[in-house]
Amino acid sequence: MSKPTFNVYITEETDFTSEVEKKTYWTKVGVAFRHKEKPGLNILLTPGIAVSGKLVLLEPKEEAVPTQAE
């Protein structure tokens, strides 16, 4: 199988008191591959993971995992 075009993450923002800066936690839930002949993507989610909310696609980097949203 070829390398994925994107990693797929869900994001969740913390909701602490106003004294603490909000943080975004990223959880990798799958990968996405470009179609070979037509525009589009195939998204493969990790089996057994319940996914809800916002999905984010990021190009893979060498072992780099985002830890906080800008």
PQR file of N, CA, C, O and H, with PARSE charges and radii, in Angstrom:
ATOM      1  N   MET A   1       0.848  -1.173   0.000 -0.4000 1.5000
ATOM      2  CA  MET A   1       0.000   0.000   0.000 -0.0000 2.0000
ATOM      3  C   MET A   1       0.899   1.242   0.000  0.5500 1.7000
ATOM      4  O   MET A   1       1.948   1.249   0.644 -0.5500 1.4000
ATOM      5  N   SER A   2       0.498   2.266  -0.704 -0.4000 1.5000
ATOM      6  CA  SER A   2       1.285   3.499  -0.787 -0.0000 2.0000
ATOM      7  C   SER A   2       1.158   4.317   0.499  0.5500 1.7000
ATOM      8  O   SER A   2       0.314   4.044   1.353 -0.5500 1.4000
ATOM      9  H   SER A   2      -0.354   2.260  -1.227  0.4000 1.0000
ATOM     10  N   LYS A   3       2.020   5.323   0.609 -0.4000 1.5000
ATOM     11  CA  LYS A   3       1.969   6.201   1.779 -0.0000 2.0000
ATOM     12  C   LYS A   3       0.696   7.037   1.720  0.5500 1.7000
ATOM     13  O   LYS A   3       0.249   7.417   0.638 -0.5500 1.4000
ATOM     14  H   LYS A   3       2.705   5.545  -0.084  0.4000 1.0000
ATOM     15  N   PRO A   4       0.110   7.325   2.886 -0.5600 1.5000
ATOM     16  CA  PRO A   4      -1.099   8.149   2.894  0.2800 2.0000
ATOM     17  C   PRO A   4      -0.802   9.578   2.456  0.5500 1.7000
ATOM     18  O   PRO A   4       0.288  10.102   2.686 -0.5500 1.4000
ATOM     19  N   THR A   5      -1.795  10.195   1.819 -0.4000 1.5000
ATOM     20  CA  THR A   5      -1.692  11.590   1.415 -0.0000 2.0000
ATOM     21  C   THR A   5      -1.882  12.504   2.622  0.5500 1.7000
ATOM     22  O   THR A   5      -1.231  13.543   2.733 -0.5500 1.4000
ATOM     23  H   THR A   5      -2.680   9.769   1.632  0.4000 1.0000
ATOM     24  N   PHE A   6      -2.777  12.109   3.524 -0.4000 1.5000
ATOM     25  CA  PHE A   6      -3.072  12.888   4.729 -0.0000 2.0000
ATOM     26  C   PHE A   6      -3.222  11.971   5.926  0.5500 1.7000
ATOM     27  O   PHE A   6      -3.593  10.806   5.779 -0.5500 1.4000
ATOM     28  H   PHE A   6      -3.305  11.265   3.434  0.4000 1.0000
ATOM     29  N   ASN A   7      -2.935  12.489   7.107 -0.4000 1.5000
ATOM     30  CA  ASN A   7      -3.340  11.859   8.360 -0.0000 2.0000
ATOM     31  C   ASN A   7      -4.653  12.517   8.763  0.5500 1.7000
ATOM     32  O   ASN A   7      -4.864  13.701   8.500 -0.5500 1.4000
ATOM     33  H   ASN A   7      -2.633  13.435   7.226  0.4000 1.0000
ATOM     34  N   VAL A   8      -5.530  11.755   9.398 -0.4000 1.5000
ATOM     35  CA  VAL A   8      -6.832  12.265   9.807 -0.0000 2.0000
ATOM     36  C   VAL A   8      -6.853  12.366  11.339  0.5500 1.7000
ATOM     37  O   VAL A   8      -6.543  11.404  12.042 -0.5500 1.4000
ATOM     38  H   VAL A   8      -5.358  10.793   9.612  0.4000 1.0000
ATOM     39  N   TYR A   9      -7.222  13.543  11.834 -0.4000 1.5000
ATOM     40  CA  TYR A   9      -7.267  13.799  13.272 -0.0000 2.0000
ATOM     41  C   TYR A   9      -8.644  14.323  13.659  0.5500 1.7000
ATOM     42  O   TYR A   9      -9.343  14.923  12.841 -0.5500 1.4000
ATOM     43  H   TYR A   9      -7.474  14.325  11.263  0.4000 1.0000
ATOM     44  N   ILE A  10      -9.026  14.093  14.908 -0.4000 1.5000
ATOM     45  CA  ILE A  10     -10.129  14.831  15.497 -0.0000 2.0000
ATOM     46  C   ILE A  10      -9.496  15.798  16.490  0.5500 1.7000
ATOM     47  O   ILE A  10      -8.444  15.516  17.065 -0.5500 1.4000
ATOM     48  H   ILE A  10      -8.459  13.606  15.572  0.4000 1.0000
ATOM     49  N   THR A  11     -10.147  16.940  16.684 -0.4000 1.5000
ATOM     50  CA  THR A  11      -9.617  17.925  17.617 -0.0000 2.0000
ATOM     51  C   THR A  11     -10.633  18.177  18.722  0.5500 1.7000
ATOM     52  O   THR A  11     -11.844  18.115  18.508 -0.5500 1.4000
ATOM     53  H   THR A  11     -11.001  17.170  16.218  0.4000 1.0000
ATOM     54  N   GLU A  12     -10.109  18.463  19.907 -0.4000 1.5000
ATOM     55  CA  GLU A  12     -10.969  18.764  21.043 -0.0000 2.0000
ATOM     56  C   GLU A  12     -10.330  19.883  21.852  0.5500 1.7000
ATOM     57  O   GLU A  12      -9.181  19.773  22.279 -0.5500 1.4000
ATOM     58  H   GLU A  12      -9.126  18.514  20.082  0.4000 1.0000
ATOM     59  N   GLU A  13     -11.075  20.956  22.058 -0.4000 1.5000
ATOM     60  CA  GLU A  13     -10.567  22.071  22.846 -0.0000 2.0000
ATOM     61  C   GLU A  13     -10.912  21.876  24.311  0.5500 1.7000
ATOM     62  O   GLU A  13     -12.007  21.427  24.650 -0.5500 1.4000
ATOM     63  H   GLU A  13     -12.009  21.046  21.710  0.4000 1.0000
ATOM     64  N   THR A  14      -9.959  22.219  25.179 -0.4000 1.5000
ATOM     65  CA  THR A  14     -10.234  22.185  26.613 -0.0000 2.0000
ATOM     66  C   THR A  14     -11.120  23.368  26.951  0.5500 1.7000
ATOM     67  O   THR A  14     -11.133  24.370  26.237 -0.5500 1.4000
ATOM     68  H   THR A  14      -9.069  22.583  24.903  0.4000 1.0000
ATOM     69  N   ASP A  15     -11.845  23.249  28.016 -0.4000 1.5000
ATOM     70  CA  ASP A  15     -12.722  24.336  28.430 -0.0000 2.0000
ATOM     71  C   ASP A  15     -12.506  24.601  29.916  0.5500 1.7000
ATOM     72  O   ASP A  15     -13.424  24.468  30.726 -0.5500 1.4000
ATOM     73  H   ASP A  15     -11.835  22.434  28.596  0.4000 1.0000
ATOM     74  N   PHE A  16     -11.277  24.978  30.258 -0.4000 1.5000
ATOM     75  CA  PHE A  16     -10.951  25.281  31.650 -0.0000 2.0000
ATOM     76  C   PHE A  16     -11.407  26.685  31.996  0.5500 1.7000
ATOM     77  O   PHE A  16     -12.049  27.358  31.189 -0.5500 1.4000
ATOM     78  H   PHE A  16     -10.531  25.086  29.600  0.4000 1.0000
ATOM     79  N   THR A  17     -11.076  27.116  33.181 -0.4000 1.5000
ATOM     80  CA  THR A  17     -11.434  28.465  33.613 -0.0000 2.0000
ATOM     81  C   THR A  17     -10.736  29.487  32.736  0.5500 1.7000
ATOM     82  O   THR A  17      -9.806  29.149  32.003 -0.5500 1.4000
ATOM     83  H   THR A  17     -10.555  26.569  33.836  0.4000 1.0000
ATOM     84  N   SER A  18     -11.171  30.722  32.807 -0.4000 1.5000
ATOM     85  CA  SER A  18     -10.595  31.774  31.976 -0.0000 2.0000
ATOM     86  C   SER A  18      -9.143  32.069  32.333  0.5500 1.7000
ATOM     87  O   SER A  18      -8.437  32.709  31.554 -0.5500 1.4000
ATOM     88  H   SER A  18     -11.926  30.997  33.402  0.4000 1.0000
ATOM     89  N   GLU A  19      -8.688  31.616  33.489 -0.4000 1.5000
ATOM     90  CA  GLU A  19      -7.302  31.839  33.901 -0.0000 2.0000
ATOM     91  C   GLU A  19      -6.334  30.976  33.106  0.5500 1.7000
ATOM     92  O   GLU A  19      -5.160  31.321  32.970 -0.5500 1.4000
ATOM     93  H   GLU A  19      -9.261  31.095  34.122  0.4000 1.0000
ATOM     94  N   VAL A  20      -6.813  29.875  32.590 -0.4000 1.5000
ATOM     95  CA  VAL A  20      -5.960  28.942  31.850 -0.0000 2.0000
ATOM     96  C   VAL A  20      -6.237  29.089  30.362  0.5500 1.7000
ATOM     97  O   VAL A  20      -7.390  29.122  29.934 -0.5500 1.4000
ATOM     98  H   VAL A  20      -7.767  29.595  32.701  0.4000 1.0000
ATOM     99  N   GLU A  21      -5.176  29.177  29.584 -0.4000 1.5000
ATOM    100  CA  GLU A  21      -5.326  29.285  28.126 -0.0000 2.0000
ATOM    101  C   GLU A  21      -5.945  28.006  27.575  0.5500 1.7000
ATOM    102  O   GLU A  21      -5.588  26.905  27.996 -0.5500 1.4000
ATOM    103  H   GLU A  21      -4.239  29.151  29.932  0.4000 1.0000
ATOM    104  N   LYS A  22      -6.867  28.152  26.637 -0.4000 1.5000
ATOM    105  CA  LYS A  22      -7.482  26.979  26.009 -0.0000 2.0000
ATOM    106  C   LYS A  22      -6.436  26.233  25.192  0.5500 1.7000
ATOM    107  O   LYS A  22      -5.583  26.847  24.551 -0.5500 1.4000
ATOM    108  H   LYS A  22      -7.157  29.046  26.295  0.4000 1.0000
ATOM    109  N   LYS A  23      -6.506  24.917  25.219 -0.4000 1.5000
ATOM    110  CA  LYS A  23      -5.611  24.080  24.429 -0.0000 2.0000
ATOM    111  C   LYS A  23      -6.449  23.184  23.535  0.5500 1.7000
ATOM    112  O   LYS A  23      -7.588  22.846  23.856 -0.5500 1.4000
ATOM    113  H   LYS A  23      -7.198  24.418  25.740  0.4000 1.0000
ATOM    114  N   THR A  24      -5.866  22.808  22.414 -0.4000 1.5000
ATOM    115  CA  THR A  24      -6.520  21.881  21.504 -0.0000 2.0000
ATOM    116  C   THR A  24      -5.735  20.581  21.496  0.5500 1.7000
ATOM    117  O   THR A  24      -4.527  20.579  21.259 -0.5500 1.4000
ATOM    118  H   THR A  24      -4.941  23.083  22.153  0.4000 1.0000
ATOM    119  N   TYR A  25      -6.419  19.480  21.754 -0.4000 1.5000
ATOM    120  CA  TYR A  25      -5.788  18.167  21.716 -0.0000 2.0000
ATOM    121  C   TYR A  25      -6.129  17.499  20.400  0.5500 1.7000
ATOM    122  O   TYR A  25      -7.275  17.540  19.952 -0.5500 1.4000
ATOM    123  H   TYR A  25      -7.400  19.482  21.946  0.4000 1.0000
ATOM    124  N   TRP A  26      -5.141  16.889  19.785 -0.4000 1.5000
ATOM    125  CA  TRP A  26      -5.280  16.230  18.489 -0.0000 2.0000
ATOM    126  C   TRP A  26      -5.145  14.732  18.689  0.5500 1.7000
ATOM    127  O   TRP A  26      -4.198  14.270  19.325 -0.5500 1.4000
ATOM    128  H   TRP A  26      -4.210  16.856  20.148  0.4000 1.0000
ATOM    129  N   THR A  27      -6.099  13.962  18.143 -0.4000 1.5000
ATOM    130  CA  THR A  27      -6.055  12.508  18.209 -0.0000 2.0000
ATOM    131  C   THR A  27      -6.115  11.957  16.792  0.5500 1.7000
ATOM    132  O   THR A  27      -7.073  12.209  16.061 -0.5500 1.4000
ATOM    133  H   THR A  27      -6.869  14.337  17.626  0.4000 1.0000
ATOM    134  N   LYS A  28      -5.090  11.207  16.407 -0.4000 1.5000
ATOM    135  CA  LYS A  28      -5.075  10.618  15.059 -0.0000 2.0000
ATOM    136  C   LYS A  28      -6.082   9.470  15.019  0.5500 1.7000
ATOM    137  O   LYS A  28      -6.051   8.572  15.860 -0.5500 1.4000
ATOM    138  H   LYS A  28      -4.312  11.002  17.000  0.4000 1.0000
ATOM    139  N   VAL A  29      -6.984   9.514  14.019 -0.4000 1.5000
ATOM    140  CA  VAL A  29      -8.035   8.500  13.911 -0.0000 2.0000
ATOM    141  C   VAL A  29      -8.010   7.762  12.576  0.5500 1.7000
ATOM    142  O   VAL A  29      -8.849   6.892  12.341 -0.5500 1.4000
ATOM    143  H   VAL A  29      -7.009  10.244  13.335  0.4000 1.0000
ATOM    144  N   GLY A  30      -7.061   8.095  11.697 -0.4000 1.5000
ATOM    145  CA  GLY A  30      -7.000   7.400  10.417 -0.0000 2.0000
ATOM    146  C   GLY A  30      -6.073   8.077   9.438  0.5500 1.7000
ATOM    147  O   GLY A  30      -5.261   8.929   9.798 -0.5500 1.4000
ATOM    148  H   GLY A  30      -6.379   8.801  11.888  0.4000 1.0000
ATOM    149  N   VAL A  31      -6.218   7.670   8.172 -0.4000 1.5000
ATOM    150  CA  VAL A  31      -5.408   8.217   7.080 -0.0000 2.0000
ATOM    151  C   VAL A  31      -6.306   8.412   5.859  0.5500 1.7000
ATOM    152  O   VAL A  31      -7.400   7.854   5.779 -0.5500 1.4000
ATOM    153  H   VAL A  31      -6.878   6.978   7.880  0.4000 1.0000
ATOM    154  N   ALA A  32      -5.819   9.218   4.910 -0.4000 1.5000
ATOM    155  CA  ALA A  32      -6.562   9.464   3.669 -0.0000 2.0000
ATOM    156  C   ALA A  32      -5.621   9.324   2.481  0.5500 1.7000
ATOM    157  O   ALA A  32      -4.452   9.705   2.556 -0.5500 1.4000
ATOM    158  H   ALA A  32      -4.930   9.671   4.975  0.4000 1.0000
ATOM    159  N   PHE A  33      -6.128   8.783   1.399 -0.4000 1.5000
ATOM    160  CA  PHE A  33      -5.366   8.580   0.166 -0.0000 2.0000
ATOM    161  C   PHE A  33      -6.084   9.269  -0.987  0.5500 1.7000
ATOM    162  O   PHE A  33      -7.309   9.210  -1.083 -0.5500 1.4000
ATOM    163  H   PHE A  33      -7.077   8.474   1.338  0.4000 1.0000
ATOM    164  N   ARG A  34      -5.328   9.917  -1.857 -0.4000 1.5000
ATOM    165  CA  ARG A  34      -5.918  10.512  -3.072 -0.0000 2.0000
ATOM    166  C   ARG A  34      -6.345   9.399  -4.023  0.5500 1.7000
ATOM    167  O   ARG A  34      -5.717   8.343  -4.086 -0.5500 1.4000
ATOM    168  H   ARG A  34      -4.332   9.965  -1.780  0.4000 1.0000
ATOM    169  N   HIS A  35      -7.425   9.652  -4.762 -0.4000 1.5000
ATOM    170  CA  HIS A  35      -7.821   8.730  -5.829 -0.0000 2.0000
ATOM    171  C   HIS A  35      -6.771   8.795  -6.927  0.5500 1.7000
ATOM    172  O   HIS A  35      -6.166   9.844  -7.148 -0.5500 1.4000
ATOM    173  H   HIS A  35      -7.936  10.511  -4.711  0.4000 1.0000
ATOM    174  N   LYS A  36      -6.556   7.696  -7.605 -0.4000 1.5000
ATOM    175  CA  LYS A  36      -5.525   7.661  -8.649 -0.0000 2.0000
ATOM    176  C   LYS A  36      -5.965   8.351  -9.934  0.5500 1.7000
ATOM    177  O   LYS A  36      -5.161   9.011 -10.592 -0.5500 1.4000
ATOM    178  H   LYS A  36      -7.048   6.844  -7.425  0.4000 1.0000
ATOM    179  N   GLU A  37      -7.238   8.201 -10.294 -0.4000 1.5000
ATOM    180  CA  GLU A  37      -7.656   8.695 -11.601 -0.0000 2.0000
ATOM    181  C   GLU A  37      -8.649   9.859 -11.556  0.5500 1.7000
ATOM    182  O   GLU A  37      -8.799  10.567 -12.552 -0.5500 1.4000
ATOM    183  H   GLU A  37      -7.891   7.665  -9.760  0.4000 1.0000
ATOM    184  N   LYS A  38      -9.321  10.071 -10.443 -0.4000 1.5000
ATOM    185  CA  LYS A  38     -10.318  11.137 -10.345 -0.0000 2.0000
ATOM    186  C   LYS A  38     -10.050  11.965  -9.093  0.5500 1.7000
ATOM    187  O   LYS A  38      -9.379  11.498  -8.172 -0.5500 1.4000
ATOM    188  H   LYS A  38      -9.199   9.495  -9.634  0.4000 1.0000
ATOM    189  N   PRO A  39     -10.574  13.200  -9.055 -0.5600 1.5000
ATOM    190  CA  PRO A  39     -10.410  13.999  -7.844  0.2800 2.0000
ATOM    191  C   PRO A  39     -11.127  13.355  -6.661  0.5500 1.7000
ATOM    192  O   PRO A  39     -12.201  12.776  -6.825 -0.5500 1.4000
ATOM    193  N   GLY A  40     -10.554  13.450  -5.503 -0.4000 1.5000
ATOM    194  CA  GLY A  40     -11.205  12.929  -4.305 -0.0000 2.0000
ATOM    195  C   GLY A  40     -10.242  12.171  -3.416  0.5500 1.7000
ATOM    196  O   GLY A  40      -9.067  12.001  -3.742 -0.5500 1.4000
ATOM    197  H   GLY A  40      -9.681  13.920  -5.370  0.4000 1.0000
ATOM    198  N   LEU A  41     -10.760  11.722  -2.291 -0.4000 1.5000
ATOM    199  CA  LEU A  41      -9.973  11.016  -1.286 -0.0000 2.0000
ATOM    200  C   LEU A  41     -10.721   9.796  -0.789  0.5500 1.7000
ATOM    201  O   LEU A  41     -11.952   9.779  -0.768 -0.5500 1.4000
ATOM    202  H   LEU A  41     -11.715  11.860  -2.026  0.4000 1.0000
ATOM    203  N   ASN A  42      -9.984   8.785  -0.394 -0.4000 1.5000
ATOM    204  CA  ASN A  42     -10.514   7.669   0.383 -0.0000 2.0000
ATOM    205  C   ASN A  42     -10.012   7.875   1.802  0.5500 1.7000
ATOM    206  O   ASN A  42      -8.810   8.026   2.017 -0.5500 1.4000
ATOM    207  H   ASN A  42      -8.985   8.799  -0.412  0.4000 1.0000
ATOM    208  N   ILE A  43     -10.911   7.884   2.766 -0.4000 1.5000
ATOM    209  CA  ILE A  43     -10.535   8.058   4.159 -0.0000 2.0000
ATOM    210  C   ILE A  43     -10.731   6.724   4.874  0.5500 1.7000
ATOM    211  O   ILE A  43     -11.811   6.136   4.844 -0.5500 1.4000
ATOM    212  H   ILE A  43     -11.888   7.761   2.591  0.4000 1.0000
ATOM    213  N   LEU A  44      -9.667   6.267   5.514 -0.4000 1.5000
ATOM    214  CA  LEU A  44      -9.700   5.017   6.271 -0.0000 2.0000
ATOM    215  C   LEU A  44      -9.572   5.354   7.745  0.5500 1.7000
ATOM    216  O   LEU A  44      -8.537   5.851   8.188 -0.5500 1.4000
ATOM    217  H   LEU A  44      -8.789   6.745   5.539  0.4000 1.0000
ATOM    218  N   LEU A  45     -10.635   5.080   8.510 -0.4000 1.5000
ATOM    219  CA  LEU A  45     -10.617   5.344   9.943 -0.0000 2.0000
ATOM    220  C   LEU A  45     -10.199   4.081  10.686  0.5500 1.7000
ATOM    221  O   LEU A  45     -10.506   2.967  10.262 -0.5500 1.4000
ATOM    222  H   LEU A  45     -11.476   4.676   8.150  0.4000 1.0000
ATOM    223  N   THR A  46      -9.497   4.266  11.796 -0.4000 1.5000
ATOM    224  CA  THR A  46      -9.051   3.149  12.618 -0.0000 2.0000
ATOM    225  C   THR A  46     -10.276   2.385  13.122  0.5500 1.7000
ATOM    226  O   THR A  46     -11.195   2.997  13.665 -0.5500 1.4000
ATOM    227  H   THR A  46      -9.247   5.171  12.141  0.4000 1.0000
ATOM    228  N   PRO A  47     -10.308   1.052  12.955 -0.5600 1.5000
ATOM    229  CA  PRO A  47     -11.465   0.272  13.400  0.2800 2.0000
ATOM    230  C   PRO A  47     -11.696   0.415  14.907  0.5500 1.7000
ATOM    231  O   PRO A  47     -10.749   0.450  15.692 -0.5500 1.4000
ATOM    232  N   GLY A  48     -12.973   0.496  15.296 -0.4000 1.5000
ATOM    233  CA  GLY A  48     -13.339   0.536  16.701 -0.0000 2.0000
ATOM    234  C   GLY A  48     -13.310   1.909  17.335  0.5500 1.7000
ATOM    235  O   GLY A  48     -13.638   2.043  18.514 -0.5500 1.4000
ATOM    236  H   GLY A  48     -13.743   0.468  14.658  0.4000 1.0000
ATOM    237  N   ILE A  49     -12.924   2.947  16.582 -0.4000 1.5000
ATOM    238  CA  ILE A  49     -12.890   4.294  17.138 -0.0000 2.0000
ATOM    239  C   ILE A  49     -14.207   4.994  16.824  0.5500 1.7000
ATOM    240  O   ILE A  49     -14.661   5.016  15.680 -0.5500 1.4000
ATOM    241  H   ILE A  49     -12.657   2.838  15.625  0.4000 1.0000
ATOM    242  N   ALA A  50     -14.811   5.567  17.869 -0.4000 1.5000
ATOM    243  CA  ALA A  50     -16.006   6.375  17.671 -0.0000 2.0000
ATOM    244  C   ALA A  50     -15.546   7.788  17.335  0.5500 1.7000
ATOM    245  O   ALA A  50     -14.796   8.401  18.094 -0.5500 1.4000
ATOM    246  H   ALA A  50     -14.441   5.548  18.799  0.4000 1.0000
ATOM    247  N   VAL A  51     -15.996   8.298  16.197 -0.4000 1.5000
ATOM    248  CA  VAL A  51     -15.546   9.608  15.732 -0.0000 2.0000
ATOM    249  C   VAL A  51     -16.742  10.534  15.638  0.5500 1.7000
ATOM    250  O   VAL A  51     -17.762  10.206  15.033 -0.5500 1.4000
ATOM    251  H   VAL A  51     -16.605   7.800  15.579  0.4000 1.0000
ATOM    252  N   SER A  52     -16.593  11.706  16.254 -0.4000 1.5000
ATOM    253  CA  SER A  52     -17.612  12.740  16.114 -0.0000 2.0000
ATOM    254  C   SER A  52     -16.916  14.085  16.215  0.5500 1.7000
ATOM    255  O   SER A  52     -15.807  14.185  16.740 -0.5500 1.4000
ATOM    256  H   SER A  52     -15.764  11.973  16.746  0.4000 1.0000
ATOM    257  N   GLY A  53     -17.564  15.102  15.716 -0.4000 1.5000
ATOM    258  CA  GLY A  53     -16.971  16.432  15.760 -0.0000 2.0000
ATOM    259  C   GLY A  53     -16.220  16.753  14.489  0.5500 1.7000
ATOM    260  O   GLY A  53     -16.570  16.278  13.409 -0.5500 1.4000
ATOM    261  H   GLY A  53     -18.465  15.021  15.289  0.4000 1.0000
ATOM    262  N   LYS A  54     -15.187  17.563  14.623 -0.4000 1.5000
ATOM    263  CA  LYS A  54     -14.438  18.073  13.472 -0.0000 2.0000
ATOM    264  C   LYS A  54     -13.310  17.121  13.094  0.5500 1.7000
ATOM    265  O   LYS A  54     -12.518  16.718  13.946 -0.5500 1.4000
ATOM    266  H   LYS A  54     -14.903  17.949  15.500  0.4000 1.0000
ATOM    267  N   LEU A  55     -13.238  16.761  11.804 -0.4000 1.5000
ATOM    268  CA  LEU A  55     -12.113  15.986  11.274 -0.0000 2.0000
ATOM    269  C   LEU A  55     -11.152  16.943  10.595  0.5500 1.7000
ATOM    270  O   LEU A  55     -11.577  17.851   9.880 -0.5500 1.4000
ATOM    271  H   LEU A  55     -13.881  17.088  11.112  0.4000 1.0000
ATOM    272  N   VAL A  56      -9.857  16.747  10.813 -0.4000 1.5000
ATOM    273  CA  VAL A  56      -8.830  17.594  10.227 -0.0000 2.0000
ATOM    274  C   VAL A  56      -7.881  16.709   9.438  0.5500 1.7000
ATOM    275  O   VAL A  56      -7.400  15.700   9.953 -0.5500 1.4000
ATOM    276  H   VAL A  56      -9.512  16.010  11.393  0.4000 1.0000
ATOM    277  N   LEU A  57      -7.605  17.083   8.175 -0.4000 1.5000
ATOM    278  CA  LEU A  57      -6.660  16.352   7.344 -0.0000 2.0000
ATOM    279  C   LEU A  57      -5.374  17.156   7.257  0.5500 1.7000
ATOM    280  O   LEU A  57      -5.398  18.325   6.872 -0.5500 1.4000
ATOM    281  H   LEU A  57      -7.996  17.903   7.757  0.4000 1.0000
ATOM    282  N   LEU A  58      -4.252  16.543   7.611 -0.4000 1.5000
ATOM    283  CA  LEU A  58      -2.943  17.187   7.535 -0.0000 2.0000
ATOM    284  C   LEU A  58      -1.987  16.300   6.769  0.5500 1.7000
ATOM    285  O   LEU A  58      -1.999  15.079   6.925 -0.5500 1.4000
ATOM    286  H   LEU A  58      -4.233  15.593   7.924  0.4000 1.0000
ATOM    287  N   GLU A  59      -1.148  16.921   5.931 -0.4000 1.5000
ATOM    288  CA  GLU A  59      -0.142  16.150   5.217 -0.0000 2.0000
ATOM    289  C   GLU A  59       0.817  15.539   6.225  0.5500 1.7000
ATOM    290  O   GLU A  59       1.236  16.212   7.166 -0.5500 1.4000
ATOM    291  H   GLU A  59      -1.138  17.913   5.804  0.4000 1.0000
ATOM    292  N   PRO A  60       1.175  14.254   6.038 -0.5600 1.5000
ATOM    293  CA  PRO A  60       2.082  13.616   6.982  0.2800 2.0000
ATOM    294  C   PRO A  60       3.465  14.265   6.961  0.5500 1.7000
ATOM    295  O   PRO A  60       3.955  14.688   5.913 -0.5500 1.4000
ATOM    296  N   LYS A  61       4.070  14.333   8.118 -0.4000 1.5000
ATOM    297  CA  LYS A  61       5.448  14.780   8.255 -0.0000 2.0000
ATOM    298  C   LYS A  61       6.190  13.700   9.026  0.5500 1.7000
ATOM    299  O   LYS A  61       5.570  12.855   9.673 -0.5500 1.4000
ATOM    300  H   LYS A  61       3.672  13.990   8.969  0.4000 1.0000
ATOM    301  N   GLU A  62       7.461  13.725   8.959 -0.4000 1.5000
ATOM    302  CA  GLU A  62       8.266  12.728   9.633 -0.0000 2.0000
ATOM    303  C   GLU A  62       8.036  12.761  11.136  0.5500 1.7000
ATOM    304  O   GLU A  62       8.611  13.600  11.829 -0.5500 1.4000
ATOM    305  H   GLU A  62       7.964  14.410   8.433  0.4000 1.0000
ATOM    306  N   GLU A  63       7.196  11.851  11.654 -0.4000 1.5000
ATOM    307  CA  GLU A  63       6.940  11.681  13.073 -0.0000 2.0000
ATOM    308  C   GLU A  63       6.485  12.948  13.786  0.5500 1.7000
ATOM    309  O   GLU A  63       6.574  13.014  15.012 -0.5500 1.4000
ATOM    310  H   GLU A  63       6.729  11.170  11.090  0.4000 1.0000
ATOM    311  N   ALA A  64       6.007  13.943  13.071 -0.4000 1.5000
ATOM    312  CA  ALA A  64       5.536  15.163  13.717 -0.0000 2.0000
ATOM    313  C   ALA A  64       4.040  15.050  13.960  0.5500 1.7000
ATOM    314  O   ALA A  64       3.271  14.802  13.031 -0.5500 1.4000
ATOM    315  H   ALA A  64       5.935  13.889  12.075  0.4000 1.0000
ATOM    316  N   VAL A  65       3.627  15.233  15.212 -0.4000 1.5000
ATOM    317  CA  VAL A  65       2.223  15.192  15.576 -0.0000 2.0000
ATOM    318  C   VAL A  65       1.868  16.542  16.178  0.5500 1.7000
ATOM    319  O   VAL A  65       2.521  16.984  17.124 -0.5500 1.4000
ATOM    320  H   VAL A  65       4.252  15.434  15.967  0.4000 1.0000
ATOM    321  N   PRO A  66       0.844  17.206  15.646 -0.5600 1.5000
ATOM    322  CA  PRO A  66       0.482  18.504  16.207  0.2800 2.0000
ATOM    323  C   PRO A  66       0.018  18.354  17.639  0.5500 1.7000
ATOM    324  O   PRO A  66      -0.667  17.388  17.975 -0.5500 1.4000
ATOM    325  N   THR A  67       0.385  19.301  18.487 -0.4000 1.5000
ATOM    326  CA  THR A  67       0.000  19.235  19.896 -0.0000 2.0000
ATOM    327  C   THR A  67      -0.956  20.338  20.281  0.5500 1.7000
ATOM    328  O   THR A  67      -1.699  20.197  21.252 -0.5500 1.4000
ATOM    329  H   THR A  67       0.942  20.085  18.214  0.4000 1.0000
ATOM    330  N   GLN A  68      -0.956  21.452  19.532 -0.4000 1.5000
ATOM    331  CA  GLN A  68      -1.841  22.557  19.873 -0.0000 2.0000
ATOM    332  C   GLN A  68      -2.159  23.361  18.630  0.5500 1.7000
ATOM    333  O   GLN A  68      -1.286  23.595  17.795 -0.5500 1.4000
ATOM    334  H   GLN A  68      -0.353  21.567  18.743  0.4000 1.0000
ATOM    335  N   ALA A  69      -3.404  23.785  18.505 -0.4000 1.5000
ATOM    336  CA  ALA A  69      -3.823  24.587  17.347 -0.0000 2.0000
ATOM    337  C   ALA A  69      -3.296  26.004  17.502  0.5500 1.7000
ATOM    338  O   ALA A  69      -3.100  26.492  18.615 -0.5500 1.4000
ATOM    339  H   ALA A  69      -4.114  23.595  19.183  0.4000 1.0000
ATOM    340  N   GLU A  70      -3.072  26.652  16.374 -0.4000 1.5000
ATOM    341  CA  GLU A  70      -2.608  28.042  16.381 -0.0000 2.0000
ATOM    342  C   GLU A  70      -3.765  28.949  16.708  0.5500 1.7000
ATOM    343  O   GLU A  70      -3.598  30.167  16.767 -0.5500 1.4000
ATOM    344  H   GLU A  70      -3.231  26.255  15.470  0.4000 1.0000
TER
END
